[in-house]
Amino acid sequence: MTISVRKAAAVAALSAALAGCGGGTGTSDAGGEARMGTHAATAPAPAAPSAAAPASPSASAPQAGAPHKAPTMAPGPNGLTPVFERAKQQSDKAVALTFDADMTSDQGPRAADGERFDNPQLISTLRTLKVPSTIFMTGRWAEEYPDQAKSIGTDANFEIANHSYSHHAFKSPCYGLPSLDGAAARADVDRAFDAFRKAGAVNTVPYFRFPGGCYDDQALRALSTAKVTAVQWDVVSGDAFAKDPDAVAEQVLAGVKPGSVVVMHCTRSAAPVTEEAVRKIVPELRKRGYRFVKVSELIGK
């Protein structure tokens, strides 16, 4: 199968699976380039406000689960939430592997019946291979696996970013996902940060990934007060429901460029071959001269 055909098949599989597993093509109907904003690497991002945590925690007493002072981007036109897809620094062969830890708000019964939305072997492999990574986690996932959320969120190898609480859509239509209006969408972001805090995660960053990758100006406006940078991607791994790790690895290796953001998944039931694909991707990219970084390092350039 050619790369182009394989990529098309992977995107189709992602589209079919998005009700429980995020990751579209990384584009929006409104387009992203005009709203990218400018980098503000030296400006700390305030914590997302919530009922359980103050909006501006003391620097001398940071609260667990509050977003770290990672670099963010300045707001786009009219104060819209900025969108980051790929670092444009062509001379630096850095790449960010990102993993969506997906679980929707209504999947508790499936987890109770034994379905696994986690992937501890993947996390173990990333640690063994010493691959800094950004985990885009839903709040519902953190509630289902609090010990794992804490373990990831207290490991300097990782940073936890916000993938919403419910994994409902912030723009409709979006692959059949239930949708949230502006106020509910804003509250959903806060609720996810609260779930990270309650789990004991401390390495959280003020980045947000839209469920399904779906957004428009209305969604960006709804999140503007959260002071987050929306993070998309430029490389779709095709790992959702894939059965061939070689195909996933080949697609990633074919798409990576300096500054790329790769979207993958940390959900065993929805992406069963991701860990095996990572074991093929990492050594090959290192052989090609790439180094792995967290999203915060790419945004900070």
C-alpha positions as CSV (number, residue, x, y, z in Angstrom):
1,M,0.0,0.0,0.0
2,T,1.4,3.4,-0.9
3,I,1.9,6.1,1.7
4,S,-0.8,8.3,0.2
5,V,-3.3,5.5,0.2
6,R,-2.3,4.4,3.6
7,K,-2.7,7.9,4.9
8,A,-6.2,8.2,3.4
9,A,-7.2,5.0,5.0
10,A,-5.8,6.1,8.4
11,V,-7.7,9.3,8.3
12,A,-10.9,7.4,7.4
13,A,-10.4,5.1,10.3
14,L,-9.8,8.0,12.6
15,S,-13.0,9.7,11.4
16,A,-15.0,6.6,12.1
17,A,-13.6,6.2,15.6
18,L,-13.7,9.8,16.9
19,A,-16.7,9.3,19.1
20,G,-14.3,7.6,21.5
21,C,-10.9,8.4,20.2
22,G,-9.7,11.8,19.0
23,G,-7.5,12.9,16.2
24,G,-8.7,14.2,12.9
25,T,-6.7,15.7,10.1
26,G,-5.5,18.7,12.1
27,T,-7.5,21.3,10.2
28,S,-10.5,23.4,10.8
29,D,-13.2,24.8,8.6
30,A,-12.1,28.3,9.4
31,G,-8.4,27.6,8.8
32,G,-5.6,28.2,11.3
33,E,-2.8,30.3,9.7
34,A,-4.5,33.7,10.1
35,R,-5.1,33.0,13.8
36,M,-1.8,31.6,14.8
37,G,-0.8,34.7,16.8
38,T,2.8,35.3,17.9
39,H,5.0,33.5,20.3
40,A,5.2,34.7,23.8
41,A,7.8,32.4,25.2
42,T,8.7,34.6,28.1
43,A,5.2,35.3,29.3
44,P,3.8,32.8,31.8
45,A,0.3,31.5,31.3
46,P,-2.0,31.8,34.2
47,A,-3.7,28.7,35.6
48,A,-7.1,27.9,34.3
49,P,-9.6,29.2,36.9
50,S,-11.8,26.7,38.7
51,A,-13.9,26.4,41.8
52,A,-11.4,24.3,43.5
53,A,-8.2,26.2,42.6
54,P,-7.6,30.0,42.6
55,A,-7.1,31.6,39.2
56,S,-3.7,33.0,40.1
57,P,-1.9,30.6,42.5
58,S,1.1,31.9,44.4
59,A,4.4,31.2,42.7
60,S,5.8,30.1,46.0
61,A,3.1,27.6,46.6
62,P,2.0,26.1,43.3
63,Q,-1.1,23.9,43.4
64,A,-1.0,20.3,42.1
65,G,-2.7,20.1,38.8
66,A,-2.5,23.9,38.0
67,P,-0.8,24.5,34.6
68,H,2.9,25.2,34.8
69,K,4.4,28.4,33.5
70,A,5.2,26.9,30.1
71,P,5.6,29.1,27.1
72,T,2.4,30.1,25.3
73,M,1.5,32.0,22.2
74,A,0.0,35.5,22.2
75,P,-3.7,35.7,21.4
76,G,-4.7,35.9,17.7
77,P,-6.8,38.6,16.1
78,N,-9.6,39.9,18.3
79,G,-8.2,38.0,21.2
80,L,-8.9,34.5,19.8
81,T,-7.2,31.5,21.4
82,P,-3.9,31.0,19.4
83,V,-3.4,27.7,17.5
84,F,0.0,25.9,17.2
85,E,0.5,23.2,14.6
86,R,4.2,23.0,13.9
87,A,7.4,24.9,14.8
88,K,8.7,26.7,11.8
89,Q,12.4,26.5,12.9
90,Q,13.7,24.5,9.9
91,S,17.3,24.2,11.1
92,D,16.5,22.3,14.3
93,K,15.6,18.6,13.8
94,A,13.3,18.5,16.8
95,V,10.0,16.6,16.8
96,A,7.2,16.3,19.4
97,L,5.4,12.9,19.9
98,T,2.0,13.6,21.5
99,F,-0.4,11.1,22.8
100,D,-4.1,11.6,23.3
101,A,-5.3,9.8,26.4
102,D,-9.0,9.6,25.4
103,M,-12.0,8.7,27.4
104,T,-15.4,10.2,27.0
105,S,-17.6,11.2,29.9
106,D,-20.0,8.3,29.2
107,Q,-17.5,5.4,28.9
108,G,-17.4,4.5,32.5
109,P,-19.6,1.3,32.0
110,R,-17.3,0.1,29.3
111,A,-14.3,0.6,31.6
112,A,-16.1,-1.3,34.3
113,D,-16.7,-4.1,31.9
114,G,-13.0,-4.4,31.3
115,E,-12.2,-2.2,28.3
116,R,-8.8,-0.6,28.8
117,F,-8.6,3.1,27.8
118,D,-5.0,3.3,29.3
119,N,-1.7,2.0,27.9
120,P,0.9,1.6,30.7
121,Q,3.2,-0.3,28.5
122,L,3.4,2.6,26.1
123,I,4.3,5.0,29.0
124,S,6.9,2.5,30.2
125,T,8.5,2.3,26.7
126,L,8.6,6.1,26.4
127,R,10.5,6.1,29.8
128,T,12.8,3.3,28.8
129,L,13.6,5.0,25.5
130,K,13.9,8.4,27.2
131,V,11.5,10.1,24.9
132,P,10.1,13.4,26.3
133,S,6.4,13.5,25.4
134,T,3.2,15.5,25.8
135,I,0.1,13.6,26.9
136,F,-3.1,15.3,26.0
137,M,-5.4,13.8,28.6
138,T,-9.1,14.0,29.2
139,G,-10.3,14.7,32.7
140,R,-12.5,11.6,32.6
141,W,-9.3,9.5,31.8
142,A,-7.6,11.0,34.8
143,E,-10.6,10.1,37.0
144,E,-10.6,6.5,35.7
145,Y,-6.8,6.1,36.1
146,P,-5.8,8.5,38.9
147,D,-2.6,6.6,39.8
148,Q,-1.4,6.6,36.3
149,A,-2.3,10.3,35.8
150,K,-0.3,11.1,38.9
151,S,2.6,8.9,37.8
152,I,2.7,10.6,34.4
153,G,2.1,14.1,35.9
154,T,5.0,13.8,38.3
155,D,7.5,12.4,35.9
156,A,9.8,15.1,34.3
157,N,9.8,13.1,31.1
158,F,6.2,14.1,30.5
159,E,3.9,17.1,30.5
160,I,0.1,16.7,30.7
161,A,-2.0,19.0,28.5
162,N,-5.7,19.4,28.4
163,H,-7.9,17.4,26.0
164,S,-11.2,18.5,27.6
165,Y,-13.0,16.7,30.4
166,S,-15.7,15.0,28.4
167,H,-14.2,14.6,24.9
168,H,-17.3,16.2,23.5
169,A,-17.0,18.4,20.4
170,F,-16.2,22.1,20.6
171,K,-17.6,22.6,17.1
172,S,-20.4,20.8,15.3
173,P,-20.5,18.7,13.3
174,C,-17.4,16.8,14.5
175,Y,-17.4,13.1,13.6
176,G,-20.7,12.4,15.4
177,L,-19.4,13.7,18.8
178,P,-21.9,15.4,21.1
179,S,-21.3,19.1,21.1
180,L,-20.8,21.7,23.8
181,D,-21.9,25.4,23.6
182,G,-19.5,28.2,24.5
183,A,-20.1,28.3,28.3
184,A,-20.2,24.5,28.6
185,A,-17.0,24.2,26.5
186,R,-15.1,26.7,28.8
187,A,-16.3,24.9,31.9
188,D,-15.2,21.6,30.4
189,V,-11.6,22.8,30.2
190,D,-11.6,23.9,33.8
191,R,-13.1,20.6,34.9
192,A,-10.3,18.7,33.2
193,F,-7.6,20.8,35.0
194,D,-9.5,20.1,38.2
195,A,-9.3,16.3,37.5
196,F,-5.6,16.5,37.0
197,R,-5.2,18.4,40.2
198,K,-7.2,15.9,42.2
199,A,-5.2,13.0,40.7
200,G,-2.0,14.7,42.0
201,A,-0.5,15.6,38.6
202,V,1.8,18.6,38.8
203,N,3.5,18.7,35.3
204,T,0.5,20.2,33.6
205,V,0.8,22.9,30.9
206,P,-1.6,25.4,29.5
207,Y,-2.2,23.7,26.2
208,F,-5.4,22.4,24.8
209,R,-6.3,19.9,22.1
210,F,-9.8,20.0,20.6
211,P,-11.6,16.7,20.6
212,G,-11.5,15.4,17.1
213,G,-9.3,18.3,16.2
214,C,-12.5,20.3,15.4
215,Y,-12.6,24.0,16.0
216,D,-13.8,27.3,14.5
217,D,-13.7,30.9,15.6
218,Q,-16.6,30.4,18.0
219,A,-14.7,27.7,19.8
220,L,-11.5,29.8,19.9
221,R,-13.5,32.7,21.3
222,A,-15.1,30.5,23.9
223,L,-11.7,29.4,25.2
224,S,-10.0,32.8,25.1
225,T,-10.4,33.4,28.8
226,A,-8.8,30.1,29.6
227,K,-5.4,31.5,28.5
228,V,-4.4,28.3,26.8
229,T,-2.7,27.7,23.5
230,A,-4.6,25.3,21.2
231,V,-2.2,22.6,19.9
232,Q,-3.0,20.7,16.7
233,W,-0.5,18.7,14.7
234,D,1.0,18.3,11.2
235,V,1.6,14.5,11.2
236,V,-1.3,12.0,11.6
237,S,0.1,8.7,12.8
238,G,-2.9,6.6,11.8
239,D,-2.6,4.5,14.9
240,A,-6.3,4.6,15.8
241,F,-7.6,1.1,15.4
242,A,-4.6,0.2,13.3
243,K,-3.5,-3.5,13.4
244,D,-0.1,-3.1,11.6
245,P,2.6,-1.2,13.7
246,D,4.9,-1.2,10.6
247,A,2.3,0.8,8.7
248,V,1.9,3.3,11.6
249,A,5.7,3.7,11.9
250,E,6.1,4.1,8.1
251,Q,3.4,6.8,8.0
252,V,5.0,8.8,10.8
253,L,8.5,8.5,9.4
254,A,7.3,9.7,6.0
255,G,5.6,12.7,7.5
256,V,8.0,14.1,10.1
257,K,9.8,17.3,9.3
258,P,11.8,19.6,11.6
259,G,9.4,21.0,14.2
260,S,6.7,18.5,13.6
261,V,4.0,17.6,16.0
262,V,2.8,13.9,15.7
263,V,-0.6,12.9,17.0
264,M,-0.8,9.4,18.5
265,H,-2.9,7.7,21.2
266,C,-2.5,6.3,24.7
267,T,-5.6,4.1,24.6
268,R,-5.1,0.3,24.4
269,S,-8.6,-0.6,23.2
270,A,-8.6,2.1,20.4
271,A,-4.9,2.1,19.4
272,P,-3.5,-1.4,20.2
273,V,-0.3,-1.2,18.2
274,T,1.0,2.3,19.2
275,E,3.6,1.0,21.7
276,E,5.1,-1.3,19.1
277,A,5.1,1.4,16.5
278,V,6.9,3.8,18.9
279,R,9.7,1.2,19.3
280,K,10.2,1.4,15.5
281,I,9.8,5.1,15.1
282,V,12.1,6.4,17.9
283,P,15.4,4.7,16.8
284,E,14.9,5.5,13.2
285,L,14.2,9.2,13.8
286,R,17.3,9.3,16.0
287,K,19.3,7.7,13.3
288,R,18.1,10.5,11.0
289,G,19.4,13.1,13.5
290,Y,16.1,14.0,15.2
291,R,15.7,14.7,18.9
292,F,12.5,14.3,20.8
293,V,11.0,17.3,22.7
294,K,7.8,18.2,24.5
295,V,5.4,20.6,22.9
296,S,6.5,23.3,25.3
297,E,10.0,23.2,23.8
298,L,8.6,23.7,20.3
299,I,6.3,26.5,21.4
300,G,9.2,28.1,23.3
301,K,11.3,28.5,20.2
